[in-house]
Amino acid sequence: MTCRFIFDERLGIPVPEFDKEWEEYSLRERESILFQWEQIRGTIPDRIKQLEGQIIAKQNKLNVEDDFPVSCALNSQIAELASAINDLHLWFRTNQEVESKIHG
């Protein structure tokens, strides 16, 4: 199989890395990839909750922070965590699009 799942440090989950277009995989390969992805996909809501917890903790620090450079750093960290959550939501919806291709 020429699809690998590579751990993405930023997202905290493995994401697929394809060597060819989805349609070029055999039905069996696609089913295997989808099975592996479904296992990973099931962890995404918990990962999002973890990142949301980190955001809340940083917001609480920001609420009492008087040092401007530290406030800027916290804001930047919050934005990065929010961006990762957004990307995780996109990855979570990816399965629905792929399944419709395989059954369509």
C-alpha positions as CSV (number, residue, x, y, z in Angstrom):
1,M,0.0,0.0,0.0
2,T,1.3,3.4,-0.8
3,C,-0.6,5.4,1.8
4,R,1.1,6.0,5.2
5,F,-0.2,7.7,8.3
6,I,2.4,10.2,9.6
7,F,2.1,11.7,13.1
8,D,1.5,15.4,12.9
9,E,3.0,17.0,16.1
10,R,0.8,20.2,15.7
11,L,-2.4,18.3,15.4
12,G,-1.5,15.4,17.7
13,I,-2.8,12.8,15.3
14,P,-1.5,10.8,12.4
15,V,-2.6,12.1,9.0
16,P,-2.5,10.3,5.7
17,E,0.2,10.8,3.2
18,F,-0.8,9.5,-0.3
19,D,1.6,8.6,-3.0
20,K,-1.1,8.6,-5.7
21,E,-4.5,9.9,-6.3
22,W,-7.4,8.4,-4.3
23,E,-9.0,7.0,-7.5
24,E,-5.8,5.1,-8.3
25,Y,-6.1,2.9,-5.2
26,S,-7.9,-0.4,-5.6
27,L,-11.2,-0.8,-3.7
28,R,-9.4,-3.1,-1.2
29,E,-6.7,-0.5,-0.6
30,R,-9.3,2.3,-0.2
31,E,-11.2,0.2,2.3
32,S,-8.1,-0.5,4.3
33,I,-7.1,3.2,4.3
34,L,-10.6,4.1,5.4
35,F,-10.6,1.6,8.2
36,Q,-7.3,3.0,9.5
37,W,-8.5,6.5,9.1
38,E,-11.7,5.7,11.0
39,Q,-9.7,4.5,14.0
40,I,-7.7,7.8,14.0
41,R,-10.8,9.9,13.2
42,G,-12.4,8.6,16.4
43,T,-9.7,10.2,18.5
44,I,-10.2,13.7,17.0
45,P,-13.0,14.9,19.3
46,D,-10.9,14.1,22.4
47,R,-7.9,15.8,20.9
48,I,-10.1,18.9,20.2
49,K,-11.2,18.9,23.9
50,Q,-7.6,18.7,25.0
51,L,-6.6,21.7,22.9
52,E,-9.7,23.6,24.1
53,G,-8.6,23.0,27.7
54,Q,-5.2,24.4,26.8
55,I,-6.8,27.5,25.3
56,I,-8.9,28.1,28.4
57,A,-5.8,27.8,30.6
58,K,-4.0,30.3,28.4
59,Q,-7.0,32.7,28.4
60,N,-7.1,32.5,32.2
61,K,-3.4,33.5,32.3
62,L,-4.0,36.2,29.8
63,N,-6.8,37.7,31.9
64,V,-4.4,38.4,34.7
65,E,-1.2,39.1,32.7
66,D,0.1,42.7,32.9
67,D,3.3,42.2,30.9
68,F,2.6,43.2,27.2
69,P,5.2,40.8,25.6
70,V,3.9,37.9,27.6
71,S,0.3,38.8,26.7
72,C,1.3,38.9,23.0
73,A,3.0,35.5,23.4
74,L,-0.2,34.0,25.0
75,N,-2.4,35.5,22.3
76,S,-0.1,33.9,19.7
77,Q,-0.2,30.5,21.4
78,I,-4.0,30.7,21.7
79,A,-4.3,31.5,18.0
80,E,-2.1,28.5,17.1
81,L,-4.2,26.2,19.2
82,A,-7.4,27.5,17.6
83,S,-5.9,27.0,14.2
84,A,-5.1,23.4,15.1
85,I,-8.6,22.9,16.2
86,N,-9.9,24.3,13.0
87,D,-7.7,21.9,11.0
88,L,-8.8,18.9,13.2
89,H,-12.4,19.8,12.3
90,L,-11.5,19.7,8.6
91,W,-9.8,16.3,9.0
92,F,-12.8,15.0,10.9
93,R,-15.1,15.9,8.0
94,T,-12.7,14.4,5.5
95,N,-14.0,10.9,6.1
96,Q,-17.5,11.8,5.0
97,E,-16.2,13.1,1.7
98,V,-14.1,10.1,1.1
99,E,-16.8,7.6,1.9
100,S,-19.2,9.3,-0.5
101,K,-16.5,8.8,-3.2
102,I,-16.0,5.2,-2.5
103,H,-19.7,4.4,-2.4
104,G,-20.8,6.8,-5.1
